[in-house]
Amino acid sequence: MTPSAQSLTSIFEDLPEKDQNTLFEFAEFLKSRAPEPESKVTEPLGLVRPDEESVVAAIKRLKKNYPMVSQKEMLNETSEFMMQHMMQGKSAPDVIDDLEILFESRYKIKIGIKE
């Protein structure tokens, strides 16, 4: 039997709610292990940094601005910058400056520019 969305939906609907939750959690686990699809965008989108921006908003903007950069590979570093802001009191503008540098450097590595 070849898997399809329709057959998976049918199986899902036949399961009790507890098992539906387990199936969903397993599907999310499998998705998290899957390689990220390659972005067709090769240049940063040029999204402008607003005057007032939170660190979370900056991370979202930078992810949109650099879709070609692997978000999974950057998770630890972006989390570290967020912790510097939240736990160590580093100012949002300073953390956002660091995030801008991080994303730009990862982009340059991706396209083969050596710094």
Helices and strands as residue ranges (DSSP letters): H 5-14, H 17-33, H 55-65, H 71-86, H 92-111
